[in-house]
Every structure is written in structure tokens, then in C-alpha cells.
Amino acid sequence: MQLPSLHKSLSGWQAVSGGLSFASVGAGDIHTCGVTTASTAYCWGQGDLGQLGTGSLTSTTAPVVVTGTLAFATVTAGYRHSCGVTTAGAGYCWGSNGGGQLGNGSTTNSASPAAVSGGLIFASVSAGLDYSCGVTTSGAGYCWGGNAAGQLGNGTTTGSVTPVLVSGALALASIKADSAHTCAVTTGRATYCWGANPSGELGNLSTLNSAIPVLVSTGLSFTSATAGNGFSCGVTTNGTGYCWGLLAEGSLGNGTVNSSTTPVPIAGGLTLKAVPPVLGARAGGIP
């Protein structure tokens, strides 16, 4: 199914220029990437650290093709870097790499796609702030990059420039990286989160960080979950949306001014299919 290529502006929704037919689009902090129905990756926005993947550091207000001849199945835009999975399941990242978020064994920025080390076959990859995560076709979770809050989920707070296995031997269906915490849904529809937790964004009735996955405190079955800046959200199998963590400008959507360390239903009785990820950069940024 083709998706409309739209961006929200102050005056309303506007079509992305170029007449391209996108299969999916993902917005990062100040840049966006998408994959066309022909499996070609395009990015647009700020390109100062190579996050557009064009081989240059030039910014653009219109989509530009990611350099190379790779055929992409998905792409994801993070803070100042991007990642994608090819139709053959190979992971590639480009842009800022100060924390090792490109996963290619270095901390050198790259303005063109760099292969993620390890020869892993990915089903999906998610780009966060200074780190990235992915799920292999066998359901194993891997993360790489910065790890100050335990967001790599491997039981340490030591960063890694190559993928490390997420602890717990969980069989994952999806994974989402954000500023400093990560959430994932298992093939059994349970949701786990790990990393920073000052606002209860891990959803485990605590505000303590966790370097290993912790079960979100609910008996609900989720089809999807996503991590935001200080909060998380998910959609259950019956289409009910839940959020947990920091309440900032109504981010939990529960009609109150209270934050929550456990999932609360989104107000309105809506039947949802998914809640899109919202990357929020923290003050100071990541080089």
C-alpha cells in the first residue's frame, strides 16, 4: 500500500516535493527519510553531519536519494543519523557517529551508508539519539552506540561501536530506540523497556534506570510499542492506546496532568492501529 508523502507545517499538511511514491516515511529530529515503492531511500532536511546519506554535508528542503545502489526495505531517521535495512536484510547506517551509533566499528561520521558490523540479517532497525537498535529475522534484539543509561539493554552502561545482544533471550517482533530508553514487543505480545527511567518511561512502577529489559507492568497484549522523549506508548491487540512516563504538553493523552509509571489508556475511546515514534533530542545534543 502506498502512503501519502506528507509533512505537517504551520499552515497544514503539505505534500513532499518530487512526486515520489513512498512505502514508508520516518521523521527524525531535524531530518526525514523514506523508502519509495521502488525500494529507493530518500532523505531531506539538515545534512550537516551526513545524516541524509548523500555523500555530502549539504542540507536540502527536497528529497535527495541516498547514495549507492542499495535496495532498501525500510529506513529510520534518528537524531543526527539514519539507518536502513536492505531488501536482503543487511543493516546500514549513516551520519553522526560520535557514540558508535552507526555500528560499523568506529566513531567516525559517515555521509554515505556504512554497513553495520556482524553480518546480522535484520527485519528492522531503529535509530535513536546516540544509539541504534535492530531485530534480526530470528527475533533477536541488538543495540549499538551510546549506553550511559543502559539503553543498549545488555546489562552494562558501556557503549559499543558494534551490535551487542539485548539481554533476556527475548523473541522480539519489533524494537524502538529513542533519546535514552528503548522499548520492544515480543512475539508473545508482551512489552519490555530498558534504559533511562527518571519519569517512569519503562512502565514498571519505578523511576530507576535499567540496563536490562523490564516487563511493562500490565497484563495487556500489545501489537506495537514506541519510545518517546521521557515517555512510551503502545497499542493493544484490541486497538486501545496506552502511554506511560512523563506528561509534557499532554504527551500521555490521558486527559490529566499526571505522569505515570505504568500504562494509562489514551482518552477518547479511539481504536488505534499504531502510535508513531517521536524522537526528542535532549538539551546539549549529541555530536
N, C-alpha and C positions, 0 to 999 in steps of 0.2 A: 504494500500500500504506500502510495506517495504521500509525503507530508508537506503541507504548505511551508514555504521558507519565509518565516515571519519574525520580526523583531519588534518589541514594544518601544515606542518613542513617546515623548511628552505629548504629542498630538494624536497618538493612537497607534494601531498596528500598521507596519509598513512592510511591503514585500522586499526581500533581499534581492539586490540587483543581479542581473546576469541571465535570468530566465532558466536557471538550473532546476532540475527536479531532484529533490533531496529525499533520501530514505530515512535519514535521521539528522538531527542538529543538536549540539550541546553547547551551552554558554558557559564560559569561564568567568574570571574576574573582569578583565577588560579586553577579552578577545573571544571569538566564537569559531567553532569548527563544525563541519558537516560532511556527510558522505552522500554522494548522489546515487541514484538508482543504477548508474553505470559503475559503481564501486570506486569512484574517484573522490579523494579527500580535498576539501577546500577549507581555508581559514580566512578570517578577516578581523580587523581591529588593531590593537597595538602589537607591534612586532619587534620591540626594542631588544629582546633577548632571544630572538629566533623562534618564538612560540607559534608563528604562522607556518613554519616549516618550508619556507620558500628558498632557503639558501642565503637569505639576506636578513638584515635587521630593520627593514623598511615596514612602516605601518601602512594600513590601507583601509579605506572605507567600503571597499567592494571585495567580494570573494576572490581569492587567489589560490591557484592549485598548489597542493603540497608537492614539493619536488620529488622526482624519481618516477619509477614505473610500477610502484606497488599498487595492488588492488586491495582496497580496504573494505572490511565488513562493517566496522564501527570506528568512530573516533570520539575522544573525550577531551574537553578543554579544562585545564586547571587554573592555577593562579598565574603563573608565567611560563607554563609548559603545557604540552599536549601529548596525548598518547593515542595509539590506534592499534587495532587488530586486523591483520590482513585476512583475506578470504581463505588462506591456508592455515590461519591460527597463529601466525608469528606476531609477537608484540614489538612495537616500535614507539619511541618517544622522542620529542624534540623541544628545544627551548632552554629555559633556565635549568641549571643542574648543580647549584651550589650545595644541595643536600644529598645529591646522588639520585634524584627523583627520575632521571632518565633510565636508570637501571642497567647502564652499559659498562659498569666497572670503573667509571671515572667521575670527576666533579667538574668537568669542563662543559660549558654550554655548547649546544649544537643547534644550528639553524636549519638542519635537514634531518630527516628521520634516522635515528640510531637504534639498532637492534637491541632489544632487552636481552641481557645475558642469560644463559642457562638452557637455551633450546627448548623452552616450555611451549606447549601448544595451548593457547588461551581461547576461552569462549568469550571473555570480555575483560576490559581493563578500565580502571577509573583513575583519573588524575586529580590529585588534591592540591594542597598548598605547597609543601616542600617534599612530598612523597607521592607514591602511586601504589595501587593495588590491582590485582587481577585474579580471575578464577580460571583454572585450566578446564579443559574439556572433560577431565575426570573428576571435577568438583573440588579440587584442592585450592586453597587460598594462599596467595603470595603477595607480599608487600615489599617495597624498597624505598630508600631515601631517608629523610629526617625521622627521628624517633624519640624526641625529647619527652613526649608524654606517653610513650608506649603504643603509638598509633600503628606500628607495624605488626603488633599482635603476636610477637614471637617470644614473649616473656622477658624482654630486656628493654632498656631505653637507649640502646646503642644503635646508631644509624647504620645503614648498609647501602652500598652502591650497586649491589646485585640483589635479586629477589631472595627473600627468606620466607620459609614456610610458616603460615599462621598456625599457632598452637591449637591443640584440641582435636585434631583428626576429624574436623567437621566436613561434611559433604555439602558444599555451598552451591547455590543456584545463582546468586548474584552478590556483588560487593560494591560499596560506595565509599570513596575517600573524600575527606573534606579538609578543614583547617588543621585539626589536630586529633580528630577521632574518626573511627571507621565503623560502619555497620554492614551486616551481611545477613542474607536469608538462606537458610539451609534447604536442601531438597525436601525435608520434612516440614517445611513452613515455619520453623522457629527462627526468631531474630536474635542475633548476637551483636554486641557493640564492644569496642575497646578503644583505649587511648585517653585523651583528656576528658575530665568529668566534673569540672567545677560547678556546672549548672544542672547536673543530673542528666546530661545528654546520652549517657549509656543506658538509662532507663532501668537501672537495677536497684532502685530505692537507696542510692548512695550518691555522694559527691566526691568520692575518691577515684583517682585515676586507676586504670587497669591496663597492664601490659599484655594481658591475655583476654580472649573473648569471654564476655559475661552475658548470660541469658537475660534478655529484656523481661522484666517482671510482669508477665501476663500469660495467661493460658491461651491467648489468641493465636490463630494461624494466619501468617502473613504471606501475601504473594509478592510483595516488594517492600523495601525499606531504603531510606536515603538519609544521609548525614548533612546537616547544615552547620552554620556558624554558631555553635553553642546549643544546638537542638537537633532532634532527629524526628523523622516522620515515617509512617508506614501505612500500607493498605492491606486489610484483611481479605480473606477469601470470599467474604460476603459483600465486599466493596466499601466497608467502613474505614474512614481515615482516622489515624491516631497520631499524635505528636507528643514529645516529651523533651524536657530540658528547659532552656532559657526562654522566657517570654520577652521578646523585644519587638515592639511595634505590632503585637498581635500574632507573632510567628507561630504559636501553637494552635491558633484558630479555634480555641475552645470558648470564646466569648467572655473570658475573665482576664484579670491582670495578674494571675498567679502562675509562677513557674511550677514545673512538676518533675519529680524524679522517677515517675512511672507514666506509662502511656495514658493520655486522656483523649476522648473522642473529639474529632473536629465537629464544630457546631453546624447545624443546618440539615442534618439527616440526609446528606448527599451520598450517592452511590458512586464511588471513585474507582478508576482503573489503576491509577498510579499517582504519586506525588513526585514532581520533578526535583532533582538535586539542585541546591542553591549554594554555590561556593561563596564563602565570606572570608575575605582576607583580613588578618589581624593587624593591628597597628604595628608599624615598622616594616612590614613586608618581609619577603624572603628574596635575597639576591638571585 
